[in-house]
Amino acid sequence: MPDNAAENWKVLEQVDVLLLDVDGVLTDGSITYGDDGGEIKTFSVKDGLGIRMLQLAGIVTGIVTGRSSKALAKRCENLGVTHLWDGVKNKSLLIEQISRDMKVPPERMAFVGDDIPDMGIMSKVGVSVAVADAHPEVIKAARLVTTKPGGRGAVREVCEGILKAKGLWDETQKQVAV
């Protein structure tokens, strides 16, 4: 199991791009279907603010997920997340394309995941992060593990960790505390 001591979170200083899974990371992993058959997802506003704070600090955020949904597209639109790769069957094959498109090496990226399909991409980025309630194999493979579960502040924890590691926390916090 990864050592979660605070000094180990300093590795987030190298992160210029934060990539996130959705179900189980930005949500608690639940999927609800409405009467029309459309998916209903619940997202944390705290996680959303963390993403916005990263954007204010110039850190790029992106979503890499195996599923597609209108709810996710709307959430990305609301947050200003323009890098969305949904319906991805093999996330690890996508990392080279993301690196080329963004002109950022995988070593300067972090990925937050929660389940077995995330392990391939997690092995190809500089910092792999598992949410607290991730599958045990994902936790074992991750460099860092959040104290919060998916959909309940895990993403915010990572966002704040990046900002603090880069020395951007105080200034970014002032920008949103208006």
VEXGUKOL-234887 format. One record per residue: residue number from 1; residue in one letter; x, y, z of N, C-alpha, C in turn. Coordinates in steps of 0.001 Angstrom, whole numbers, plus 500000, padded with zeros to 6 digits. Each point is the difference from the previous one (the first is absolute). Example, Ala and Ser with C-alpha at 12.3 -4.5 7.8 and 13.67 -1.06 7.14 Angstrom:
2
1; A; 513190; 494310; 507800; 499110; 501190; 500000; 500900; 501200; 500000
2; S; 499650; 501050; 499280; 500820; 501190; 500060; 499230; 501090; 500730
end
This chain:
178
1; M; 500847; 498809; 500000; 499153; 501191; 500000; 500886; 501247; 500000
2; P; 499643; 501006; 499234; 500811; 501217; 499937; 500086; 500703; 501346
3; D; 501135; 500636; 500229; 500188; 500802; 501208; 499362; 501366; 499746
4; N; 499056; 500386; 500840; 499238; 501222; 499765; 500482; 501187; 500822
5; A; 501225; 499939; 500484; 500530; 501103; 500795; 499975; 501292; 499181
6; A; 499772; 501095; 500669; 499850; 501305; 499336; 501179; 500316; 499087
7; E; 501206; 499639; 500404; 501160; 500320; 499160; 499953; 499268; 498665
8; N; 499326; 498869; 499945; 499877; 499279; 498733; 499088; 500714; 499013
9; W; 499090; 500828; 500506; 499106; 500765; 499126; 500750; 501116; 499286
10; K; 501246; 500284; 500423; 500811; 501021; 499326; 500296; 499612; 498558
11; V; 499880; 498728; 499671; 500220; 499536; 498634; 499017; 500670; 499029
12; L; 498902; 500510; 500519; 499020; 500679; 499153; 500542; 501306; 499416
13; E; 501137; 500447; 500482; 500633; 501203; 499463; 500289; 499842; 498506
14; Q; 500250; 498782; 499553; 500344; 499754; 498597; 498780; 499966; 499075
15; V; 498797; 500125; 500540; 498781; 499823; 499203; 499588; 501299; 499298
16; D; 499916; 499912; 498673; 499501; 501100; 499179; 498628; 499695; 499414
17; V; 499620; 498715; 499997; 498703; 499565; 499479; 499412; 498990; 500973
18; L; 498761; 500246; 500423; 499284; 499053; 500852; 498893; 499358; 499172
19; L; 500083; 498677; 499878; 498998; 499224; 499287; 499172; 499223; 501011
20; L; 498693; 499943; 499763; 499084; 499387; 500952; 499095; 498972; 499329
21; D; 499776; 498906; 500690; 498929; 499087; 499649; 498717; 500649; 500517
22; V; 498850; 499444; 499637; 498732; 500598; 500435; 499308; 499126; 501041
23; D; 499441; 498869; 499567; 499213; 499163; 500908; 500904; 499393; 501069
24; G; 499754; 500371; 501242; 500809; 499544; 501123; 501082; 500987; 500397
25; V; 500215; 501037; 499188; 500990; 501038; 500314; 499303; 501352; 500133
26; L; 499406; 500484; 498911; 499210; 501229; 500064; 498599; 499734; 500542
27; T; 499596; 498738; 500005; 498728; 499598; 500611; 500292; 498904; 501010
28; D; 498988; 499614; 500750; 500204; 498917; 500966; 499875; 498620; 499350
29; G; 499864; 499970; 498697; 499907; 498739; 499280; 498577; 499561; 499722
30; S; 499037; 500729; 500518; 498599; 499664; 499760; 499560; 500538; 498647
31; I; 499127; 499271; 499346; 499378; 500474; 498771; 498498; 499843; 500177
32; T; 499281; 501096; 499805; 498551; 500005; 500103; 499442; 500281; 498614
33; Y; 498954; 499287; 499634; 499350; 500233; 498718; 498673; 500689; 500231
34; G; 499740; 501047; 499222; 498725; 500698; 500057; 498959; 499250; 499186
35; D; 498752; 500436; 500092; 498913; 499371; 499250; 500257; 499994; 498498
36; D; 500753; 500991; 499519; 500297; 500063; 498568; 501175; 499113; 499609
37; G; 500588; 499304; 500984; 501136; 499121; 499736; 501337; 500692; 500079
38; G; 499990; 501316; 500180; 501250; 500742; 500111; 500636; 499815; 501363
39; E; 501322; 500087; 500023; 500732; 499859; 501257; 499912; 501271; 500825
40; I; 499914; 499808; 501298; 500057; 501096; 500956; 501237; 499747; 500861
41; K; 500893; 500974; 500035; 501221; 499864; 500792; 500042; 501125; 501024
42; T; 500563; 499709; 501141; 500163; 500998; 501043; 501480; 500325; 500131
43; F; 500323; 501283; 499873; 501376; 500474; 500099; 500141; 500892; 501222
44; S; 501176; 500005; 500596; 500291; 500836; 501159; 500381; 501417; 499565
45; V; 499337; 500996; 500580; 500389; 501385; 499713; 501387; 500301; 500564
46; K; 500380; 499316; 501051; 501341; 500197; 500570; 501073; 499526; 499017
47; D; 499766; 498840; 499387; 500924; 499526; 498965; 500040; 500993; 498850
48; G; 498825; 500513; 499635; 499918; 500966; 498908; 500803; 501251; 500278
49; L; 499932; 500504; 501226; 500785; 501182; 500349; 501489; 499685; 499924
50; G; 500386; 498822; 500416; 501405; 499599; 499890; 500479; 500040; 498557
51; I; 499176; 499509; 499091; 500334; 500026; 498570; 500119; 501438; 499516
52; R; 499063; 500843; 500392; 500045; 501416; 499596; 501258; 500691; 500544
53; M; 500378; 499657; 501223; 501197; 500589; 500578; 501244; 499583; 499215
54; L; 500058; 498749; 499586; 501127; 499563; 499172; 500048; 500802; 498703
55; Q; 498843; 500163; 499380; 499938; 500759; 498757; 500486; 501434; 500203
56; L; 499599; 500631; 501094; 500462; 501359; 500303; 501522; 500062; 500127
57; A; 500585; 498917; 500495; 501448; 499941; 500198; 500742; 499542; 498743
58; G; 499263; 499734; 498922; 500638; 499601; 498751; 500274; 498515; 499862
59; I; 499408; 499199; 500876; 500152; 498544; 499916; 498861; 499471; 499134
60; V; 500340; 499234; 498993; 499015; 499460; 499074; 499301; 498801; 500636
61; T; 498688; 499926; 499812; 499235; 498859; 500493; 499315; 499318; 498827
62; G; 499866; 498689; 500110; 499331; 499240; 498961; 499310; 498785; 500577
63; I; 499048; 499489; 499253; 499216; 498837; 500403; 500284; 498862; 499021
64; V; 500287; 498822; 500530; 500178; 498799; 499188; 499107; 498934; 500608
65; T; 498946; 499614; 499277; 499020; 499080; 500559; 499508; 498996; 498963
66; G; 499624; 498866; 500473; 499490; 498948; 499129; 498555; 500200; 499598
67; R; 499285; 500847; 500684; 498579; 500207; 499732; 499769; 501396; 499428
68; S; 498895; 500144; 499316; 499567; 501297; 499486; 498640; 500316; 500589
69; S; 499766; 501264; 500309; 498679; 500395; 500489; 499809; 501493; 499802
70; K; 498752; 500383; 499822; 499670; 501418; 499882; 500293; 500724; 501304
71; A; 499796; 499305; 501122; 500264; 500619; 501306; 501474; 500382; 500126
72; L; 500888; 499135; 499549; 501432; 500296; 500052; 500341; 501159; 499067
73; A; 499458; 499983; 498804; 500265; 501093; 499054; 499566; 501339; 500598
74; K; 498852; 500016; 500665; 499507; 501224; 500635; 500924; 500436; 501138
75; R; 500466; 499043; 500798; 500910; 500329; 501108; 501301; 500581; 499467
76; C; 500527; 499416; 498947; 501226; 500529; 499395; 499776; 501420; 499484
77; E; 498862; 500213; 499369; 499657; 501335; 499496; 499930; 500995; 501158
78; N; 499344; 499628; 501080; 499867; 500880; 501167; 501349; 500355; 500618
79; L; 500907; 499033; 500009; 501311; 500216; 500617; 501029; 500586; 499042
80; G; 499673; 500047; 498717; 500970; 500479; 499028; 501068; 498976; 499682
81; V; 499696; 498728; 500208; 500928; 498925; 499656; 499804; 499694; 498516
82; T; 500990; 500334; 499204; 499885; 499820; 498551; 500660; 498721; 499499
83; H; 500768; 499363; 500858; 500674; 498752; 499622; 499193; 498831; 500542
84; L; 499159; 499432; 499151; 499141; 498887; 500391; 500180; 498867; 499006
85; W; 500459; 498875; 500520; 500082; 498779; 499213; 499043; 499014; 500649
86; D; 498842; 499819; 499386; 499008; 499077; 500564; 499769; 498837; 499045
87; G; 499440; 498925; 500525; 499801; 498796; 499204; 501311; 499299; 499688
88; V; 501021; 500226; 500817; 501334; 499438; 499765; 500044; 498550; 500485
89; K; 500332; 499104; 499102; 500063; 498576; 500364; 501339; 499618; 500622
90; N; 501083; 500615; 499523; 501325; 499696; 500528; 500695; 501318; 500334
91; K; 499917; 500394; 501246; 500525; 501293; 500440; 501507; 500103; 499839
92; S; 500713; 498909; 500187; 501462; 500060; 499933; 500495; 500307; 498598
93; L; 499254; 499617; 498970; 500404; 500303; 498629; 499829; 501479; 499679
94; L; 499166; 500678; 500745; 499681; 501400; 499739; 501065; 500963; 500519
95; I; 500811; 499578; 500953; 500919; 500924; 500665; 501009; 500614; 499031
96; E; 500461; 499238; 499020; 500954; 500559; 499035; 499348; 501090; 499151
97; Q; 498744; 499792; 499603; 499278; 501014; 499241; 499796; 501262; 500841
98; I; 499608; 499809; 501257; 499808; 501143; 500895; 501311; 500768; 500146
99; S; 501097; 499284; 500177; 501314; 500617; 500146; 500360; 500815; 498760
100; R; 499778; 499428; 498820; 500282; 500726; 498750; 499104; 501228; 499864
101; D; 498696; 499808; 500224; 499042; 501100; 499836; 500285; 501160; 500950
102; M; 500347; 499669; 501239; 500223; 501036; 501012; 501450; 500487; 500051
103; K; 500885; 499270; 499308; 501431; 500315; 500022; 500551; 499957; 501427
104; V; 499553; 498991; 500731; 500427; 499775; 501380; 500380; 498525; 500116
105; P; 501202; 499696; 500492; 500371; 498594; 500143; 499172; 499314; 501091
106; P; 499758; 498704; 499862; 499214; 499276; 501002; 500556; 500135; 501418
107; E; 501303; 500203; 500123; 500615; 500148; 501328; 499505; 501244; 500724
108; R; 499452; 500961; 499248; 499496; 501251; 500582; 498488; 499955; 500208
109; M; 499444; 498778; 499904; 498556; 499818; 500157; 499703; 499148; 501227
110; A; 498809; 500215; 500548; 499482; 499133; 501065; 498663; 499466; 499522
111; F; 499665; 498806; 500442; 498695; 499419; 499697; 499405; 499495; 501297
112; V; 498715; 500314; 500226; 499282; 499524; 501178; 499005; 498943; 499548
113; G; 500130; 498801; 500569; 499131; 498896; 499629; 499479; 499246; 501197
114; D; 499142; 499028; 499707; 499385; 499239; 501092; 499836; 498514; 499721
115; D; 500127; 499573; 498738; 499699; 498604; 499709; 500958; 499432; 498956
116; I; 499899; 498714; 499776; 500924; 499253; 499157; 500240; 500646; 498627
117; P; 498969; 500502; 499284; 500276; 500605; 498690; 500914; 501224; 500051
118; D; 500221; 500561; 501171; 500858; 501174; 500151; 501476; 499646; 500184
119; M; 500288; 498756; 500288; 501368; 499629; 500356; 500996; 500186; 498857
120; G; 499584; 499771; 498767; 500913; 500160; 498873; 500482; 501429; 499846
121; I; 499075; 500946; 500004; 500384; 501405; 499855; 500746; 500487; 501241
122; M; 499639; 499482; 501158; 500689; 500399; 501226; 501478; 499624; 499942
123; S; 500311; 498900; 499321; 501398; 499553; 499912; 500810; 500830; 499010
124; K; 499338; 500848; 499216; 500690; 500761; 498952; 500161; 501482; 500305
125; V; 499451; 500466; 501115; 500133; 501414; 500366; 501021; 500157; 501123
126; G; 500421; 501230; 500231; 500985; 500259; 501036; 499502; 499741; 501408
127; V; 498723; 500336; 500244; 499441; 499805; 501340; 498636; 499314; 499874
128; S; 499912; 498808; 500526; 498731; 499271; 500011; 499366; 500151; 501379
129; V; 498712; 500318; 499999; 499280; 500223; 501251; 498756; 499126; 500016
130; A; 499774; 499330; 501112; 498775; 499228; 500212; 499149; 500711; 501038
131; V; 498686; 499983; 499788; 499105; 500536; 501035; 499942; 499002; 501154
132; A; 499615; 500486; 501159; 500027; 499181; 501213; 499203; 498707; 499897
133; D; 498894; 500028; 499257; 499158; 498806; 499893; 500219; 499253; 498682
134; A; 501175; 500169; 499418; 500340; 499303; 498757; 500137; 498497; 500254
135; H; 499995; 499246; 498906; 500235; 498557; 500072; 501376; 499777; 500635
136; P; 500157; 498988; 500838; 501280; 499760; 500686; 501208; 499896; 499061
137; E; 499830; 499420; 498821; 501114; 499900; 499051; 500414; 501381; 499487
138; V; 499042; 500893; 499840; 500294; 501359; 499542; 500741; 500753; 501100
139; I; 499563; 499829; 501222; 500681; 500632; 501132; 501443; 499513; 500085
140; K; 500190; 498719; 499826; 501347; 499425; 500072; 500901; 500554; 498890
141; A; 499446; 500243; 498834; 500778; 500475; 498856; 500226; 501509; 499999
142; A; 499216; 500737; 500779; 500065; 501464; 499980; 501202; 500533; 500765
143; R; 500489; 501141; 499551; 501078; 500689; 500715; 499453; 500732; 501221
144; L; 498775; 500540; 499854; 499342; 500721; 501087; 498572; 499507; 500131
145; V; 499462; 500085; 501211; 498608; 499631; 500266; 499355; 501133; 500789
146; T; 498838; 500446; 499546; 499303; 501075; 500712; 499421; 499474; 501311
147; T; 499676; 500917; 500893; 499310; 499609; 501231; 498490; 500015; 499793
148; K; 499549; 500701; 498960; 498563; 500110; 499700; 499618; 499007; 498907
149; P; 498760; 499525; 500032; 499528; 499093; 498945; 499611; 500756; 498729
150; G; 499833; 499252; 498929; 499567; 500578; 498736; 498655; 500691; 500127
151; G; 499873; 501153; 499350; 498753; 500760; 500027; 499749; 500738; 501295
152; R; 500924; 499891; 500930; 499821; 500594; 501329; 501240; 500768; 500458
153; G; 500640; 500673; 499051; 501129; 500850; 500367; 501371; 499475; 499615
154; A; 500089; 498831; 499408; 501302; 499453; 499607; 500690; 500886; 498966
155; V; 499248; 500459; 499009; 500586; 500848; 498958; 500451; 501329; 500591
156; R; 499217; 500574; 500881; 500384; 501256; 500658; 501312; 499818; 500754
157; E; 500135; 498858; 500670; 501218; 499703; 500752; 501221; 499997; 499074
158; V; 499867; 499394; 498839; 501096; 499956; 499038; 500282; 501392; 499441
159; C; 498954; 500738; 499659; 500169; 501360; 499473; 500739; 500881; 500999
160; E; 499579; 499969; 501248; 500675; 500795; 501028; 501434; 499528; 500184
161; G; 500218; 498683; 499914; 501351; 499460; 500119; 500918; 500526; 498909
162; I; 499499; 500080; 498780; 500793; 500534; 498886; 500317; 501471; 500248
163; L; 498990; 500771; 500352; 500201; 501436; 500230; 501005; 500250; 501130
164; K; 499894; 499258; 501063; 500917; 500175; 501134; 501414; 499567; 499627
165; A; 500133; 498874; 499296; 501326; 499508; 499607; 500706; 500988; 499071
166; K; 499237; 500694; 499175; 500568; 500957; 499053; 500140; 501408; 500603
167; G; 499583; 500169; 501244; 500077; 501312; 500642; 498974; 500979; 499468
168; L; 498885; 499491; 499472; 498973; 500840; 499397; 498732; 500110; 500849
169; W; 499980; 499337; 501125; 498785; 499916; 500803; 499520; 501367; 500494
170; D; 500875; 500749; 500658; 499587; 501277; 500602; 499437; 500953; 498955
171; E; 500710; 500165; 498884; 499553; 500929; 498966; 498688; 499540; 499368
172; T; 499886; 498722; 499720; 498783; 499480; 499376; 498814; 500109; 500952
173; Q; 500252; 499725; 501265; 498949; 500099; 501005; 499461; 501437; 500060
174; K; 500882; 500972; 499912; 499590; 501410; 500023; 499123; 500342; 498798
175; Q; 500286; 499388; 498867; 499226; 500267; 498776; 498546; 499539; 500097
176; V; 499762; 498945; 500767; 498627; 499483; 500105; 499288; 500510; 501249
177; A; 500753; 500590; 500927; 499401; 500511; 501238; 499670; 501480; 499832
178; V; 499121; 500299; 499062; 499647; 501408; 499746; 498597; 500299; 500458
end
